[in-house]
Amino acid sequence: MFNRRDFLAATAAMTAGPMFLPSAGHALTPLFMSPAERITLGFIGVGKQSLGHLGKFLGNSNVEVIAVCDVVQARLDKAVEMVTQRYAERTKSGEYRAIRQFGDFRELLAMQGLDAVVIGTPDHWHAIPCILAARAGKHIYCEKPLTHNIAEGRTLVQEVAKAKVIFQTGSQQRSEFGGYFRKAVETIWNGRIGEVKRVRIGVGGPTKPCDLPTEETPAGTDWDMWVGPAPMRGYNQILCPQGVHNHFPLWRSYQEYAGGALADMGAHHFDIAQWALKMDTSGPTRIIPPADRSAESGLKFIYESGIEMIHNTFEDGIKADCVFEGTRGTLLVSRNGISTRPSSILEEPLLESDQRVMASSNHHQNWIDAIRSGSNCICTAEIGHRSAAICHLGNIGYRLGRELTWDPVAEQFKNDADANKHLSREPREKWKIPGV
């Protein structure tokens, strides 16, 4: 761990440093493209989701993973083992020892020759590493939902724009899962279901305060670092499982760290709705929670156009991850497929002149290609922030239990000081970032 003086000095140094082009500063092995062409990666967080990302990037000869970071030593050991084994298999000597490991992501960001980072931490630990990585000139792939609250999302977007780094939000549905979501968006964009009137999103309920008991912190776990900017509380393995695990931990359920199921899968499915409605840089203007405050479904988002998006409520037997109801028909799309009512809608071929989404069938490669070309990814920081904001607005609506009026330009509730208190959270003193 850095002390505060070290932290400020390191931050100042990173802010002043130049943006890296693909690095020639790391020892070349026969596994990769030439030093001038390959991109070096560091992983911040190597839990369940991030190990999946690690496995995919290890199979990409365009990149070299040179560093990993986590607060649990067993996970670090697992990540180092994965990197070493994969790269060693493809060397003549059968050895690979270039990977470095860290318990503090700031030390990873200070490495020479590091081009980009993959951030796969719990939600409350997304914004700060992103901001400091941007200041260090590192390109960023960050998991969704992009932030813990709306205010830090806007700060993140500003820092990424200022640094001019390439940012990809981990909203993989824009690229993968059979292309079903991409086809759905193009079908809607080109008027096949007519004018969209209503959207229904099928995801779980809102977040709740953490009430877990304190347990003994296991050896090899830096619990203070795991808590990070969140309020300090005692360790519990539900939040931070011991060692290497093969499940998605339920820190996702608690408002100190995440946005509940509404934000966990909601960040995927609301993202598709925003995309289909061409609202990637905006959002709804009204949030109407159900009359029964104990309900965990039925909250409505109303857009300025009059389109309503309803959380987790379905009618007439229609149920899917995303349901779009238009004047000509209804479109249903999930990770398992796409269908329409009437079915003839999907039989209408798209024309060469019709609107199309960005070409991308591999979310990770889309990021790498954008780094090389200097272009935007399919899910930029702004897009990721706006999709996460939908989830945050929904949680605030459920929490307060009353209608709210939202200004998507100012990103403030109108004439509602109490609601605006829920847009941000003061981090613990040791995690206040200079300039934020």
Helices and strands as residue ranges (DSSP letters): H 4-16, E 39-44, H 48-58, E 63-69, H 73-88, E 100-102, H 105-109, E 116-119, G 123-125, H 127-135, E 139-142, H 150-163, E 167-169, G 172-174, G 177-179, H 180-189, E 196-201, H 223-227, G 250-253, H 260-264, H 266-276, E 286-288, E 300-302, E 308-311, E 322-326, E 330-334, E 337-341, G 343-347, H 363-373, H 381-400, E 404-407, E 412-413, H 417-420, G 421-423, G 429-431
